[in-house]
Amino acid sequence: MAENKQDNIIDVDDLLLFWRALIRNWYLFILLPGLSGGIAYLYTHRLTDVYQIKSQILLKSAETYDYQGQIFQNLGYYETYQDITNQKRVIASYDLIERTLQKLDFDVSYFIVGRIKTTEVYGSMPFKVEVTRLDGSMYGQRFEIKILNENEYKLSYKVEDNIIEQVGIFNERITSPNYYFTITKTTPVTGEGLNQLKQINYEFQVNSIGSLVRKYMGGLGVSNLEYTSILNISVEDVIPERGKVFLDSLAQEYIDYSLQSEFDINENTLNFIDRQLGDIRVILDRIEGDLELYKSKKSILDLNREEDEYFKRLIEYDSQKRQMQLRLKSLNALEEYLLNSDNAKLLPPSLYILEDEFLKTSLNELYNLQMERNGLLFNSTESNFGIGQLDKEIGQLKNNILTYVGNTRTAIKKQIVDINEEIVDYEGLIRQVPQSEREILNIQRKLEVNEQLYKFLLEKRANTVIAKAGIVSQTKVIERARSFGVIRPNKSKITYSFIGGGLLLAALIAFLRSVLFRKIESVRELTKESKIPVLGGVPFSEKISLQKVTDLSPKSGISESFRAIRTNLQYLGKNVEKKGTGKVILVTSINPSEGKTFCSSTLALILARASKKVLLIDFDLHKPRMHKAFGIENNAGVSTFLIGKNNWEEILTPSEQENLYLITSGPIPPNASELVLKEETTQLIEAAKTQYDYVIIDTPPLGLISDGMALLELSDIGTFVMNTKFANKSGVKYLENIIDKTNLQSHALVLNGIKTKRWRYYYGKYGYRYGYGYGYGYGYGYGYGYGYGYGYGSSYGEKG
C-alpha cells in the first residue's frame, strides 16, 4: 500500500489541502477579482485611446507621358524609385517630418479638463491661441483658461509652487516676461452658450517643433506592399482627425520633395544653356556688323563658285572645332565638380551636352551612389559605417571618371590639332583669293560657325524646356489617410489582466495562508505532522454549555471521544514503570483558549466513571478555572498548602462524581511561579500518588508561563492539548523540542475542537447535543513574559 501511495502523482491529502484552502478563502476569490475589475475600470477610463491612421503611396506612376525620360533616366533618377528602402527612410526622416509640421498648426495643443480625466481636442475649441514669443522653459507648460464673459478670460499657470493668474481680453495680446499670446474667439458666443462655456475648464500647451517631430517619428510606420512599389504609411495619434491631416500633409510634402530634384536639375541646365547662348549672340552681332562694314567699304557683292567651296569646307572644320571646344568646356566643368563638390551634390547641368556612353553609364552609377548616401543620412550621421563604405565607392568611381575625363580631353585636343591642320590647309587655298575677298570669306566663316553652334544650343534648350513642361509627379497618393480605429490601449485585455491578477493574488494569499498559517484540523493531519503519539480528538460543539463537568451525559459525543482517549491513555501508561503508585498525568497547552482545563476535567471524570480513583489538581495559580467547572469554592487549595497555611486533608474536596477528588488552586498568590518550585510541590504530588490511581495536573499554558515545565519533571505522562484554532506545524515542533529537553517517560497529544461533518451527522442523528465550555466563561489574561514565539496568536478572553 505504501508503494502505491508513493507512485501516485497527486496525494489525496494534497487534494484535501487544496479544497480546504479554496473553501476557507472563497470570499477572496470573489472579493479580489471584483475589486481588481473595479480598479481596472477606473484605470482604463483614465487612459487615452490611441488611433492608427493609414495611407498608401504609389512611388512611380505611368499615368503621364515621360517627356524628360531620355534626359533624366541616364542620370539614374528613376532608378531611385525602385530603391524602396531609401524612399522609406526619406519619408520617415526628421527633416521631412519637420517641414511637414512647420506647415501645420500643431504647435498648440488644447485640452478639456473633466472630473476624472483630461481630454485632448483638435479643431473644436471656442478660441485659438497664437504664440508670438515664448520662453524656452515654457514649452510643454500647461496653461489654464477660464472664460469669464463674452470679452474676457482668465489665464493661469503654475511656476514652481506659485500660481500666476492674468485676465486677458479676446483678440488682444496678453504679455508676460515669458510669453506673448493672442487668444482669439473662433465663434461668437452669447447667452446660454456662453453660460455653458463658463462651466468648462480649458487648458493648452505650446509644443516645440523638436518634441512634435520626435512624437510623430515615434508613431510613424512605413512598410512596402510586397512585390509592388506601393508604400503603406501609418501614424498613431490620440485624435484621428489630426492624424489624418498630418499623414496627408506628409504625403504631399514627400511628393513635392521628389519633384524638387527634377526641377533643380532642369533649371540648372537651362541657366547653363542660356549663358552660352548669350555669349554666342554677342559674338554673332559683332561678326555680322564687321561683315556689313567690310562689304560696304570694299564694294564686294559675291564670290565665285570655287572660292565658295573652300569657304564652306573651312566653315565645316571651324564648326567641328567649336563643338570640340564646347565638349572640352563640359569636361572641365565635370572635372571641377568631381574635384571640388561633396558627395551629396547633384551632377552639373552641362553634362547633358556630352555624348559619351561610358560617361553616361559611370555618371548614372555615381548618381545612384549619391542618392543612396543621401538616403542613409536621413537616419544616421557621417560616422556611420555604411556611409563610410559608400564614400569609398564614390571616391573610387570619381577617380575612374577623372582618369577617363583626362584621356578624353587628350583625345579631343588631338582632334582639335588635326582640325587645325585642315583649317590651315584651306586657309592657304583661300589666301590665293584676292585680299578683299579673302577677308570676306574669313568673316563669313566665323559667322556661320557661330550660327551653327547657336542652333545646336537652341535645340538643346528646346529639349530641356519640353522636359520641364513634362515634369509631373511620378508619386501618387492612391489611398488618402483614414482611421483604422483604436489600437491601444486594449481595455478588455487590461480588465481581464486585472481580474486575472486578482485571482492570482487570491490564490497566492490562499496558498500562503495554507502553507504558513495552515491549521491542523484532524487527528489524521496531526498524526502525519508529529512524531508525538496522538491520544485522540475531541469534536467541536456549536452550542457551548455552562453546565458543570459532572453533569456531562455518559452518552454524549464528548464522553465517547474521551473514552477513546482513556483507552489510548491506558496503553500509553503501560510504558511507565510504577511500583504500587498511581500515574501522574500533566495536562497543558501552548496557548490559552485551547481547552486544557476542559480536557483535564473531563478526562478525570471519565476515568472516575471507570472506577478509577482520580485526583484532579489545579496547578494554574495565575488564572485558575477548575473550581468553576465543578461549581465549588476556591478558598483553600494548592497555594495555601504550599505556604503552609493548610494541610493535605484541609485542601482535599470530594466531587459529585464517585472516585473523583479535587484540589483547587486556592487564592491567587503574588509569587505563583516561585511557589511551584518549592519542595512542598513534590511532597504534594508524591503523597497523592500513594493514594490515587491517577493524579491529573492542570497547568498554565507552556507558551506563556514556565510553571508547566517544572511540573513536567514530576509527571509520568505529559498530555498536550492543541486546539484546531491554533494548531500548526510550528506548534508541534515547539512541543517536540520541549519533550526532547525533559526526561518525560511518556507523552501524547490531544486535538480539541475538531469540526467534521461526520461527527456532526453522528451526534445529530442520536440527538446528543451537549456543549462544553473552554474555560467556563471568563477571561484568561496572563500578564507574564514567558512566551516562546512559535506563532501562536492567542486571545486572552477564552470562552472554553
MOUR-V129212 format. One record per pair of residues at least 12 apart in sequence whose ideal C-beta (glycine too) atoms are under 7 Angstrom apart, sorted by the first residue. I is the first residue (numbers start at 0). J is the second residue. Records with the same first field share a line. If there is no record, write none. Layout:
I: J + J
//
This chain:
16: 513
20: 509 + 510 + 513
21: 509
24: 505 + 508 + 509 + 512
27: 505 + 508 + 509
28: 502 + 505
31: 501 + 504 + 505
32: 498 + 501 + 502 + 505
34: 501
35: 497 + 498 + 500 + 501
36: 494 + 497 + 498
38: 497
39: 493 + 494 + 497 + 498
40: 494
43: 488 + 490 + 493 + 494
44: 115 + 116
45: 115 + 116
46: 488
47: 237
48: 237 + 485
49: 235 + 237 + 485 + 486 + 487
50: 236 + 239 + 242 + 482 + 484 + 485 + 486
51: 233 + 235 + 483 + 486
52: 233 + 234 + 236 + 239 + 242 + 243 + 246 + 480 + 481 + 482
53: 231 + 232 + 233 + 480 + 481 + 483
54: 232 + 246 + 250 + 476 + 478 + 479 + 480
55: 229 + 230 + 231 + 477 + 478
56: 229 + 230 + 232 + 250 + 474 + 476 + 477
57: 228 + 229 + 474 + 475 + 477
58: 80 + 86 + 228 + 230 + 474
59: 77 + 80 + 228 + 473
60: 473 + 475
63: 471
64: 469
65: 469
66: 465 + 466 + 468 + 469
67: 261 + 466 + 469 + 470
70: 351 + 466
71: 261
73: 359 + 363
74: 346 + 362 + 363 + 366
75: 363 + 366 + 367
78: 367
79: 367 + 370
80: 228 + 473
82: 371
83: 223 + 228
85: 370 + 371 + 374
86: 230
87: 221 + 223 + 230
88: 374 + 377 + 378
89: 253 + 374 + 377
90: 221 + 230 + 232 + 253
91: 216 + 219 + 221
92: 377 + 378
93: 212 + 216
94: 377
95: 252 + 253 + 256
96: 212 + 215 + 216 + 249
97: 208 + 212
98: 252
99: 245 + 248 + 249 + 252
100: 208 + 211 + 212
101: 208
102: 248
103: 244 + 245 + 248
105: 206 + 211
106: 130 + 205 + 206
107: 128 + 130 + 203 + 205
108: 203 + 204 + 206
109: 124 + 201 + 203
110: 201 + 202 + 203
111: 199 + 201
112: 200 + 202
117: 202
119: 237 + 238
121: 238 + 240 + 241
122: 240
124: 185
125: 184 + 185 + 186 + 188 + 196
126: 182 + 183 + 184 + 185
127: 183 + 185
128: 180 + 182 + 203
129: 180 + 181 + 183
130: 180 + 205
131: 172 + 179 + 181
132: 178 + 179
133: 178 + 205
134: 177 + 178
137: 177 + 178 + 205
138: 205 + 206 + 207 + 210
139: 204 + 210
140: 156 + 204
141: 156 + 202 + 204
142: 154 + 156 + 202 + 203 + 204
143: 155 + 156 + 200 + 202
144: 201 + 202 + 203
145: 200
146: 196 + 197
149: 189 + 193
150: 168 + 169
151: 166 + 167 + 168
152: 167 + 169 + 182
153: 166
154: 167 + 173
167: 182
169: 182 + 183 + 184
170: 183 + 184
215: 234 + 245
218: 234 + 235 + 236
219: 234
220: 233
229: 477
232: 246 + 250
234: 246
235: 486
239: 482
243: 480 + 481 + 482
246: 480
247: 479 + 480
250: 476
253: 474
254: 472 + 474
257: 472 + 474
258: 470 + 472
261: 470
262: 470
263: 345
264: 345 + 348
265: 463 + 466 + 467 + 470
267: 348
268: 348 + 351 + 463
269: 460 + 463
271: 348 + 349
272: 456 + 459 + 460 + 463
275: 456
276: 453 + 456 + 460
279: 449 + 452 + 453 + 456
282: 449
283: 446 + 449 + 450 + 453
286: 442 + 445 + 446 + 449
287: 446
289: 442
290: 442 + 443 + 446
293: 438 + 439 + 442
294: 439
297: 435
299: 435 + 436 + 439
302: 436 + 440
306: 432 + 436 + 440
309: 425 + 428 + 429
310: 429 + 440 + 443 + 444
312: 425
313: 422 + 425 + 426 + 429 + 444
314: 444 + 447 + 448
316: 418 + 421 + 422 + 425
317: 422 + 444 + 448
318: 448 + 451
319: 418
320: 415 + 418
321: 448 + 452
323: 411 + 414 + 415
325: 352
326: 353 + 411
327: 408 + 411
329: 349 + 350 + 352 + 353
330: 404 + 407 + 408
332: 347 + 349
333: 347 + 350 + 404
334: 401 + 404
337: 397 + 400 + 401
342: 369 + 372 + 390 + 393
343: 369 + 372 + 373
346: 362 + 366
350: 362
351: 459
352: 459
355: 407
357: 403
358: 403
361: 396 + 399 + 400
364: 396
365: 393 + 396
368: 389 + 392 + 393 + 396
369: 393
371: 389
372: 386 + 389
516: 727
517: 727
518: 723 + 724 + 726 + 727
519: 723 + 726 + 727
520: 723 + 753 + 754
521: 753
522: 535 + 536 + 750
525: 726 + 748 + 750
528: 728 + 731
529: 731 + 735 + 748
530: 735
531: 734 + 735 + 738 + 746 + 747 + 748
532: 571 + 747
533: 747 + 748 + 750
534: 564 + 567 + 568 + 718 + 747 + 748 + 749
535: 560 + 563 + 564 + 567 + 749
536: 560 + 750 + 753
537: 557 + 560 + 598 + 749 + 751 + 752 + 753
538: 556 + 560 + 753 + 755 + 758
539: 752 + 753 + 754
540: 769 + 770 + 771
542: 768 + 770
543: 770 + 771 + 772 + 798 + 799
544: 769 + 770 + 771 + 772
545: 772 + 775 + 776
547: 628 + 629 + 630
548: 600 + 601 + 604 + 628 + 629
549: 604 + 629 + 654 + 655 + 656
551: 601 + 604 + 769
552: 767 + 769
553: 608
554: 767
555: 767 + 769
556: 758 + 761 + 762 + 767
557: 601 + 769 + 771
558: 605
561: 601 + 602 + 605
562: 605
564: 602 + 749
565: 605 + 606 + 609
571: 716 + 745 + 747
572: 716
574: 744 + 745
575: 715 + 716 + 744 + 745
580: 688 + 689
581: 688 + 691 + 692 + 693 + 694
582: 693 + 715 + 716
583: 684 + 688 + 694 + 696 + 713 + 714 + 715
584: 693 + 695 + 714 + 715 + 716 + 718
585: 696 + 698 + 710 + 711 + 714 + 717 + 718
586: 598 + 599 + 602 + 695 + 696 + 697 + 718 + 720
587: 698 + 700 + 701 + 707 + 719
588: 700 + 719 + 720 + 721
589: 700 + 701 + 702 + 730 + 733 + 789 + 791
590: 700 + 702 + 725 + 791 + 793
591: 700 + 779 + 781 + 793 + 795 + 797
592: 722 + 773 + 774 + 779 + 793 + 794 + 797
593: 720 + 721 + 722 + 725 + 751
594: 720 + 722 + 751 + 752 + 773 + 799
595: 697 + 720
596: 624 + 625 + 628 + 697 + 774
597: 771 + 772 + 773 + 799
598: 720 + 749 + 751
599: 615 + 695 + 697
600: 615 + 625 + 628
602: 695
603: 615 + 659 + 695
604: 656 + 659
606: 693
607: 656 + 657 + 658 + 659
608: 656
610: 658
611: 658 + 692 + 693
612: 658 + 691 + 692
613: 658 + 659 + 691 + 692 + 693 + 695
614: 660 + 662 + 687 + 691 + 694
615: 659 + 661 + 695
616: 637 + 662 + 694 + 696
617: 636 + 637 + 662 + 663 + 664 + 697
618: 637 + 675 + 696 + 697 + 698 + 706 + 710
619: 664 + 697 + 698 + 699
620: 637 + 638 + 664 + 667 + 668 + 671 + 674 + 675
621: 667 + 671 + 699 + 704 + 781
622: 779 + 780 + 781
623: 663 + 664 + 667
624: 774 + 775
625: 663 + 697
626: 663
627: 775
628: 775
629: 654 + 661
631: 652 + 661 + 663
633: 663 + 664 + 665
635: 649 + 650 + 665
636: 650 + 662 + 663 + 664 + 665
637: 662 + 664 + 665
638: 664 + 665 + 666 + 668 + 674
639: 665 + 666
640: 679 + 683
641: 674 + 677 + 679 + 680
647: 686
650: 662
672: 704 + 705 + 706
675: 706 + 709 + 710
676: 709
681: 713
684: 713
696: 710 + 714
698: 710
699: 781
701: 737
702: 786 + 787 + 789 + 791
703: 781 + 783 + 785 + 786
704: 781 + 783 + 785
705: 785
711: 741 + 743
712: 741 + 742
714: 743
715: 744 + 745
716: 745 + 746 + 747
717: 743 + 746
718: 747 + 749
719: 734 + 748
720: 749 + 751
721: 748 + 750 + 751
722: 751 + 752
723: 750 + 752 + 753 + 754
724: 752
725: 791
726: 750
727: 790
729: 789 + 790
730: 789 + 791
733: 787 + 789
771: 799
772: 798 + 799
773: 797 + 798 + 799
774: 797 + 798 + 799
776: 798
778: 795 + 796
779: 795 + 796 + 797
780: 795
781: 795
//
